[in-house]
Amino acid sequence: MHYLQSLSSLFSLQPISTMWNALRVSLARGILICLLLLLSSCSMLRLGYDQGPQLVWWWLDSYVDFSSEQTPHAKEAIRQWFTWHRTSQLPEYAALLSTLRAQIDDPVTPEQLCSWFQDLRTTIAPALDHSLQLSAPLVPGLNEAQWRHMEQRFAKSNDELRSDYLQPRAEERLEASIKRTVKRIENLYGDIDEAQRNLITTGIAASPFDPEAWLMERQRNQRAILSTLRRLAAEPNEADQVTAALRGLAKQIEHSIDPDYRVYQEKLMEYNCAFTARIHNSTNASQRRHAHDKLKRWETDLRVLTADAR
């Protein structure tokens, strides 16, 4: 799992796709989210990053279905984003990993974990915002056929969510959730023991995570994305006006317009921070050394990528 995705998933029973999936389907934020998804293993980090522009292009095109006239502009925006990101953002990610690595051997509190997750979001924010700026010139050229294509792609991704998180039987949902969580934890800490597996099972069973509420919020955000992009394409706007509108859309997605859902998100975050603290504090010296070494390898890869650019 990618270093940022892995850390974020570790800090929350709710997977990174749960927190960012609405952003992921947005044209404006597609560049960074694709980056988070394409780097699926530590050993492939450098190679994956070098292939990033092409992989991001394939992913974005699967949602938007760019025309032959739009394609060069979209590819150039992706190229510019990666050039900027490699030199200005990767050093920040490496510094964050270094900070986390220095603390990985110590016990943690739920408050510390929530603070780390906020640090992660703050560190990622500039890359997300830069993708908004580079996406803005592309929006006015989108058309009705592309809106329909996006609607179909949204529907497909929602079906995938239902398959992964909304199994017909409660026992199946619990089993799938436990399996996902064990995989994330072992990715960072290495093999876990039976007592830790039981701790995970108990924690997942008590979690307030509600995939049905998530799906409803996701569909609401998808409607907002399509409505906003349609409006921006229909009205004459300067690039900075489009960027401002996209920032407003991103803020709406990150901070739900539904007050009940915002309360749910806060409750879930508090629970997940407490759960993850219990898991971390249950790890032994060997498991923490495994985590320390993995963070170090990710950090080294990031610094090499930055040095290569320079």
Secondary structure, DSSP 8 states (H G I E B T S, - for coil): --HHHHHHHHT-SS-HHHHHHHHHT-GGGHHHHHHHHH--SGGGHHHHHHTHHHHHHHHHHHHH---TTTHHHHHHHHHHHHHHHHHHTHHHHHHHHHHHHHHTTS---HHHHHHHHHHHHHHHHHHHHHHHHHHGGGGGG--HHHHHHHHHHHHHHHHHHHHHH--SSHHHHHHHHHHHHHHHHHHHH----HHHHHHHHHHHHH----HHHHHHHHHHHHHHHHHHHHHHHHS---HHHHHHHHHHHHHHHHS-S-HHHHHHHHHHHHHHHHHHHHHHHT--HHHHHHHHHHHHHHHHHHHHHHHHH-
